[in-house]
Amino acid sequence: MRNNKNVSWFCYGAGGIGQLGRLVDARRRAPTDHAVFLADAFFEGSELVKGLPLRDNDLLEFVSAVKEPTTDAIDALHERVRAARKELPCAVVGIGGGCVLDSAKALSNLLTNGGKARDYQGWDLVKVPGVYKIGVPTLSGTGAEASRTCVMTRPDTGLKLGMNSDFTIYDQLLLDPDLTRTVPRNQYMFTGLDSYIHCVESLGGSYRNAVGDAFSREALRLCREVFLAGDMMDDASREKLMVASYLGGCAIAHSFVGVVHPFSAGLSVVLGIHHGVGNVIALNALEEFYPAEAVEMRAMCKAQGVDIPRDVCAGLDEDGFKRLYQSTIIHEKPLCNALGDAFKDILTPGKVIELFKRM
Ligand code: ZN
């Protein structure tokens, strides 16, 4: 029986961002203690950043989410933060979507564990707790605020794998649905569907437990309300989706994803397609594994007037498809979860390439 960890503290509510200063200050033991704020570069110069409760000694770093985090980018961030102050920070605060939330988790782990980001790609390799970390999601769906991983790609090998560890889980979350008001519509939909897909994959797998299932079922119910009834971006829907994202992340922390995420990882590594939209493109072509869900997801996109990209692999040569196969099949745990130990008998190279050609 596995012992499961969740986020220790969270506060939830519209306008909650005003509480951030109180949460960070509670971590300061001396007036000189500093916190590190990581914010999505998208917010540079915004009211959100101008309103951050920075003290004199604090550091503010912007993280670009245009490309998903690499181990090299995480190492460079770690070195900058290390070089800027002699002492460890009292808190690392991540403000943004999945990329920024994950970067903050990785930074926190590296600050206390040392070494390089790639040393911790895998399961339970982080040795000691990281710096206290506070997550403030500005996008709903990835579940990065609740999950026990921080996804990053190692450029020299193409390995897309996070620091799967109980130490990666946030200590404190501040969930403020007002912060998702300005997300572009397509991005909001594709990222939100990440939560739906996490739950579909969890419930469709063999590594299950009753608590994880309950998180998944409630998150699915909320996703259906958000995407199938009314406007997905009105106040009530944004509140529901933020909860669904958190619950979906908890569900994944108690189980594994399935067939969709490995294919999405392939699209990300080879074609640079972002996680959320990559999942949607993948599920759209993986109907034989998730028949009802693929149909339901299409209905959700149609109801919200969002088109699912097609023919994304057009123009790839044989070598490109080979790399797609390799960067998909490497994800043994989720594929095992979905298809059993003999998953390679089902997902032969020919089969995987045929599925990618349908995307
Ligand atoms: Zn995901």
Boltz pocket constraint, residues with backbone or C-beta under 6 A from the ligand:
constraints:
  - pocket:
      binder: B
      contacts: [[A, 141], [A, 142], [A, 194], [A, 198], [A, 261], [A, 275]]
      max_distance: 6.0
